[in-house]
Amino acid sequence: MNRKVLFAALAPLAALPLSAQEAAAANAPAVSAEMFTINNLWILLGTILVFAMHPGFALVETGLSRAKNSVNILSKNFITVAIGLITYLFVGFNLMYPGDSWIFGHFLGFGGFGVSSPEGAAGGIAYNGGLYSYWTDFIFQGMFAATAVTIVSGAVAERIKFSAYIAFAVLYCLVGYPLIGSWGWGGGWLKDIGFYDLAGSTFVHSVGGWAALVGAFLLGPRIGKFVNGKPHAIPGSNLGFATLGVFLLWFGWFGFNGASVFSADPVMVAYVFTTTALSAAFGLIAAMLTSWFAQKKPDLSMILNGCLAGLVGITAGADCVSVASACIIGAVSGVVVVFSVYFFDRIRIDDPVGALSVHLVCGVWGTIAVGVFSPDHALVPQLIGVAAVGVASVIISSIIFLAIKHTIGIRVSRHDELRGLDISEHGMEAYNGFQIFSNE
């Protein structure tokens, strides 16, 4: 079916709002001081909501993994926030947003080390037409950098060395995420061809997801995950934690998508909230029904990942697709995430929390969906963007992981893995008295 005919059949009668990032980039005239304050405050509140997603990730990963690895997982998630902000301070921000400082076409640019706000109003109300200040721009985008890398943590959980994870997170935050992001959000070549991604189905979730795939592949599966060539379930330690974590992520996603409007426009922000919430709702219901049909029981872990799948799927186009389309995007995400989990098990890629299915697969789907459902964006640029980001992410993350593997190593020993990373890597337990192996 022709894409325009398909959209016309699915879209509501009401006209769609204009694309948020296109509106923000159109050099809007300066606003009143009061409106500048409101715009700026909303994006800062959005930053807080994005920050709240990090305890969500920590709870999801801890809940879906075994108790003996809880300290390790919590440590990785906690330190990733600091790594994201610090690397973004020194290099990432000016690599991702080089301004006019492009070195090689619109493929590589760098505005210099560190951050420095323009003096006076140039760093405030005149910075971007009164939408937000320089420092608001930095801190909001810095939170996104940490989010992209923390996706990797879940897929490599329960067998990666803590030191190896830190090394990877630093290098990928320093170079990989901001370089690839500059191609679209920084005004690079993907932006030039019309590629669109509101809040990061590609530039956050797929960038993290491709790296997670490389890491999971190079590490190999956990001991006992595949028995006689068949996948063996390794239950998580606390589905209550995992559920609370998804609630926090859903809560934080309103800032993730809503503040990516880059203004406090009351209609647009509310519209993005609506499409975000509905996509998540349809995603979790679709995942529940799919797992119920496939497994004869409704699987809570699938329901939780269905919610996250719907959120990832709508992240690219929350401002430019219809409400009906958002519901379809969420429902498809919920179905896809279940079969994706089965697929990765079949090809013996061990992903303890379903990060590959949620962030990579549904990130790709959500990006393509913009080209299918949005009347303002074409499908071909979306496909080119998905392919280019995938190739770049795999190459960069492979180089980093292989360099670490051949220097400090990436996987813990068999003894340490069986013992649990809490004791072997950190010398402590999350739940005192759960230690099984001796301290020999």
C-alpha positions in Angstrom: 0.0 0.0 0.0 1.2 3.5 -0.8 2.6 5.2 2.3 0.4 8.3 1.9 -2.7 6.2 1.5 -1.8 4.1 4.5 -1.3 7.2 6.6 -4.6 8.7 5.4 -6.4 5.6 6.4 -5.0 5.6 9.9 -4.6 9.2 10.8 -7.4 11.0 12.8 -9.3 13.9 11.1 -7.5 16.5 13.2 -4.3 18.0 11.7 -1.1 16.8 13.1 1.2 19.1 15.1 4.3 20.3 13.4 7.6 18.5 14.0 9.0 19.7 17.3 12.7 19.7 16.4 12.0 21.4 13.1 10.1 24.1 14.8 12.9 24.5 17.4 15.5 24.7 14.7 13.8 27.4 12.7 15.4 30.3 14.4 12.3 31.3 16.2 12.2 35.0 17.3 13.2 35.9 20.8 10.4 35.4 23.4 9.6 37.3 26.5 11.7 36.8 29.6 8.8 35.1 31.2 8.4 32.6 28.4 12.1 32.0 28.3 12.0 31.1 32.0 9.0 28.7 31.4 10.7 27.0 28.4 14.0 26.7 30.3 12.3 25.3 33.4 10.4 22.7 31.5 13.5 21.3 29.9 15.3 21.3 33.2 12.4 19.4 34.7 12.7 17.0 31.7 16.3 16.6 32.7 15.3 15.5 36.1 12.8 13.0 34.6 15.6 11.6 32.4 17.8 11.3 35.5 15.0 9.3 37.2 15.2 6.7 34.4 18.6 5.6 35.7 17.3 4.1 39.0 14.7 2.6 36.7 17.4 0.9 34.7 19.1 -0.2 37.8 16.0 -1.8 39.3 15.1 -3.5 36.0 18.5 -5.0 35.5 18.9 -6.0 39.2 15.4 -7.6 39.3 15.9 -9.6 36.1 19.3 -10.9 37.2 20.4 -13.2 40.0 20.9 -11.9 43.5 24.6 -12.8 43.6 25.3 -10.1 40.9 23.2 -7.3 42.3 26.0 -5.1 43.7 27.8 -5.4 40.4 24.8 -4.3 38.4 23.9 -1.5 40.7 27.5 -0.3 40.6 27.6 -0.3 36.8 24.3 1.7 36.5 25.3 4.2 39.2 28.8 4.9 37.8 27.5 5.2 34.2 25.7 8.5 35.1 29.0 10.0 36.2 30.8 8.6 33.1 28.2 10.1 30.8 28.3 13.5 32.3 32.1 13.8 32.7 32.9 12.6 29.1 30.2 14.9 27.8 31.8 17.8 29.7 35.3 17.3 28.3 34.6 16.1 24.7 31.1 14.8 24.0 29.1 18.0 23.9 31.3 19.7 21.4 31.8 16.6 19.3 28.0 16.0 19.1 27.2 19.7 18.5 30.2 21.2 16.6 28.3 24.2 15.3 30.3 25.5 12.4 33.4 23.6 13.3 33.1 20.7 10.9 36.4 19.1 10.0 35.4 16.5 7.4 32.2 17.4 5.5 29.2 16.9 7.8 30.6 13.6 9.0 33.0 14.8 11.7 33.1 18.1 13.6 34.6 19.3 16.9 34.0 22.5 18.7 36.9 22.2 21.2 37.5 20.7 24.6 35.3 21.5 27.6 32.2 23.7 27.7 31.9 27.5 27.8 28.7 29.4 27.7 28.5 32.5 25.5 28.5 35.7 27.6 25.4 37.4 28.7 22.1 37.0 26.8 23.9 35.0 24.1 24.1 32.1 26.5 20.6 32.7 27.8 17.5 34.1 26.1 19.3 34.6 22.8 20.9 31.2 22.8 18.3 29.5 20.7 15.4 31.9 20.3 14.5 31.8 23.9 13.8 28.1 24.0 16.5 27.2 26.5 19.9 28.4 27.8 23.4 27.0 27.0 23.7 25.2 30.3 20.3 23.7 30.0 21.3 22.4 26.6 24.4 20.8 28.0 22.9 19.1 31.1 19.9 17.7 29.2 22.0 16.3 26.4 24.5 14.9 28.9 21.8 12.8 30.6 21.0 11.3 27.2 24.6 10.3 26.8 24.6 8.3 30.0 21.3 6.7 29.0 22.7 5.4 25.7 25.6 3.6 27.4 23.6 2.1 30.3 21.7 0.1 27.8 24.8 -2.0 27.3 25.0 -2.9 31.0 22.0 -5.1 30.9 22.9 -7.2 27.9 26.4 -8.0 29.3 25.2 -8.5 32.9 26.5 -11.3 35.1 29.8 -12.1 33.3 31.6 -8.9 32.3 34.5 -7.6 34.4 33.7 -4.3 36.2 36.9 -2.7 34.9 36.1 -3.8 31.4 32.6 -2.2 31.5 34.0 1.0 32.9 36.6 1.2 30.1 34.0 0.5 27.5 31.6 3.1 28.9 34.2 5.8 29.0 35.4 5.2 25.4 31.9 4.8 23.9 30.6 7.9 25.7 33.7 9.8 24.7 33.6 9.0 21.0 30.9 6.6 19.8 27.7 8.1 21.0 28.5 11.8 20.3 30.1 11.2 16.9 27.1 9.2 15.6 24.7 11.6 17.2 26.3 14.6 15.5 25.2 13.2 12.1 21.6 14.0 13.0 21.1 16.1 16.1 24.3 18.0 15.5 23.3 19.1 12.0 25.4 16.5 10.2 24.8 14.5 7.0 21.8 12.5 8.2 20.0 15.8 9.0 20.9 17.0 5.5 19.1 14.1 3.8 16.0 14.4 6.0 16.5 11.8 8.6 14.4 12.4 11.7 14.6 11.1 15.3 12.8 13.2 17.9 14.3 11.8 21.1 16.5 8.9 20.2 15.0 5.6 18.9 18.1 5.6 16.8 20.6 8.0 18.4 20.1 6.7 21.9 18.5 3.3 21.9 19.9 1.8 18.7 23.3 3.3 19.3 23.3 1.6 22.7 21.6 -1.5 21.4 24.1 -2.2 18.6 27.0 -1.9 21.1 25.1 -4.2 23.5 24.8 -6.8 20.7 28.6 -6.6 20.1 29.3 -7.0 23.8 26.9 -9.9 24.3 28.3 -11.7 21.3 32.0 -11.3 22.2 31.4 -12.2 25.9 29.4 -15.4 25.0 26.5 -16.7 27.1 26.4 -17.1 30.9 27.3 -20.5 32.3 24.2 -22.7 32.2 22.2 -20.5 29.8 22.3 -23.0 26.9 22.2 -26.7 27.8 22.7 -29.2 24.9 22.2 -26.3 22.5 18.8 -25.3 23.9 18.1 -22.1 25.9 17.6 -22.6 29.6 15.7 -20.0 31.6 17.7 -18.3 34.4 15.1 -16.5 36.5 15.7 -13.1 37.9 15.9 -12.5 41.6 13.2 -9.9 42.1 10.4 -9.2 39.7 9.1 -6.6 42.2 12.2 -4.5 41.5 11.9 -5.1 37.8 8.3 -3.9 37.8 9.1 -0.8 39.9 12.0 -0.1 37.5 9.7 -0.1 34.5 7.3 2.2 36.3 10.2 4.6 36.9 11.3 4.3 33.3 7.8 5.0 32.0 7.6 8.0 34.4 11.0 9.3 33.2 10.1 8.8 29.5 7.7 11.7 29.7 10.7 13.9 30.2 12.8 12.0 27.7 10.3 12.6 24.9 8.4 15.6 26.2 11.4 17.8 26.9 12.8 16.9 23.4 10.1 19.2 22.1 12.6 21.8 23.3 10.0 24.3 24.5 7.1 24.4 26.9 4.6 24.6 24.1 1.4 23.4 25.9 -0.2 21.7 22.9 2.9 19.9 21.7 4.2 18.8 25.1 0.7 17.4 25.9 0.5 15.7 22.5 3.9 14.0 23.0 2.9 12.9 26.5 -0.2 11.3 24.9 1.5 9.4 22.1 4.2 8.3 24.5 1.7 6.9 27.1 -0.5 5.2 24.5 2.3 3.5 22.7 3.6 2.1 26.0 0.1 1.0 27.0 -0.5 -0.8 23.6 3.0 -2.3 23.8 2.5 -3.9 27.1 -0.9 -5.3 26.2 0.3 -6.6 22.9 3.3 -8.3 24.6 1.1 -9.8 27.3 -1.2 -11.3 24.7 1.6 -12.5 22.5 3.4 -14.3 25.4 0.1 -15.7 26.7 -0.5 -17.2 23.3 3.1 -18.4 22.8 3.8 -19.7 26.3 0.2 -20.5 27.4 0.8 -18.1 30.4 1.1 -14.3 30.6 4.8 -13.7 31.3 5.4 -10.7 33.5 9.0 -10.1 32.2 7.5 -10.0 28.7 4.8 -7.6 29.8 7.4 -5.3 31.3 9.6 -5.4 28.2 6.5 -4.8 26.1 5.9 -1.5 27.9 9.6 -0.5 27.3 9.3 -1.6 23.7 6.4 0.6 23.1 8.3 3.5 24.7 11.4 2.9 22.5 9.2 2.5 19.4 7.5 5.9 19.8 10.6 7.8 20.8 11.6 8.7 17.2 8.2 10.1 16.1 6.2 11.0 19.2 5.6 14.5 17.9 4.9 13.8 14.2 2.7 10.7 14.0 -1.0 10.6 14.7 -2.5 9.1 17.9 -3.8 6.2 15.9 -0.3 5.6 14.5 1.2 5.8 18.0 -1.1 3.0 19.1 -0.1 0.9 16.1 3.6 1.6 16.7 3.3 0.5 20.3 1.3 -2.6 19.5 3.8 -3.8 16.9 6.6 -3.1 19.3 5.0 -5.3 21.9 4.6 -8.2 19.5 8.0 -7.8 18.0 9.8 -7.7 21.4 8.5 -11.1 22.4 9.5 -12.8 19.2 12.8 -11.0 19.2 13.6 -12.4 22.7 12.9 -15.9 21.2 15.1 -15.1 18.2 18.1 -14.1 20.2 17.8 -17.2 22.4 17.6 -19.3 19.2 20.9 -17.9 17.8 22.5 -18.3 21.3 23.0 -14.6 22.1 22.5 -14.3 25.9 20.8 -11.1 27.0 19.7 -11.4 30.6 17.3 -8.4 30.6 16.0 -8.3 26.9 18.0 -5.1 26.2 18.7 -6.1 22.6 15.0 -6.8 21.8 13.8 -3.6 23.6 16.4 -1.0 22.6 17.9 -2.3 19.4 15.1 -4.1 17.6 12.3 -1.7 18.7 14.6 1.3 18.2 15.1 0.3 14.5 11.3 -0.3 14.2 10.4 3.0 15.7 12.8 4.9 13.4 11.4 3.2 10.3 7.9 3.8 11.6 8.5 7.6 11.3 8.9 7.1 7.5 5.8 4.9 7.4 3.4 7.0 9.5 4.5 10.6 9.4 3.3 12.6 6.4 6.3 15.0 6.9 9.1 12.5 6.6 10.1 10.0 3.9 11.0 6.3 4.4 14.3 6.2 2.5 16.2 8.6 4.7 15.0 6.7 7.8 16.3 3.4 6.3 19.6 5.0 5.4 19.9 6.4 8.9 19.2 3.0 10.5 21.8 1.3 8.3 24.5 4.0 8.8 24.1 4.2 12.5 24.1 0.4 12.8 27.3 0.0 10.8 29.0 2.8 12.7 27.9 1.6 16.1 29.1 -2.0 15.4 32.4 -0.9 14.1 33.2 1.6 16.9 32.0 -0.8 19.7 33.8 -3.7 18.2 37.1 -1.8 18.1 36.6 -0.8 21.8 35.5 -4.2 23.0 38.3 -6.1 21.1 40.9 -3.6 22.4 39.7 -4.3 26.0 39.5 -8.0 25.4 43.2 -8.2 24.3 44.5 -6.0 27.1 42.7 -6.3 30.4 40.1 -8.9 29.3 36.4 -8.6 29.3 35.0 -11.7 31.0 35.4 -12.9 34.5 36.7 -16.4 35.3 34.4 -19.4 35.5 35.0 -19.6 39.2 34.1 -15.9 39.7 31.0 -16.1 37.6 29.7 -19.1 39.5 30.6 -17.5 42.8 28.8 -14.3 41.8 30.3 -10.9 40.7 29.3 -9.3 44.0 31.8 -11.2 46.0 34.4 -11.8 43.3 34.4 -8.2 41.9 33.3 -6.1 44.8 33.9 -8.1 48.0 30.4 -7.6 49.3 26.8 -8.9 49.0 23.6 -7.0 48.2 21.7 -9.3 50.5 23.9 -10.4 53.5 24.0 -14.2 54.0 23.4 -15.3 50.4 27.0 -16.2 49.7 27.3 -19.9 48.6 30.9 -20.2 47.6 33.7 -19.9 50.1 36.3 -17.1 50.1 39.1 -19.4 49.1 
